[in-house]
Amino acid sequence: MSDSNPVASEAVRLAPPAAAVTSHYVLGLSLPDWVQMLTIIYTILMISGWIWDRFVIPRMRAREAEAFATSYPKADSVREPSAPSPEAAHED
């Protein structure tokens, strides 16, 4: 196969692939900039999740337990229901 135009074939051979050129900039930012921004966002989300699990959830559970304890009487202060008096049973 012979080249009909050696200059055109040399230009095509030296041209970078189209995918590399178009993916190099997205919305005005280069690919390394996007990776850096997404890494920072991911790190912030992971730290926020750790703080939530480590500090917020235990504090919420403690408040729920305190609210539950104050809304119901303690087990030792609950009296057994008394049996009806024999006089009340004969009042028919």
Residue pairs with C-beta under 8 A, 6 or more apart in sequence:
3 9
23 31
24 30
24 31
25 31
26 34
29 37
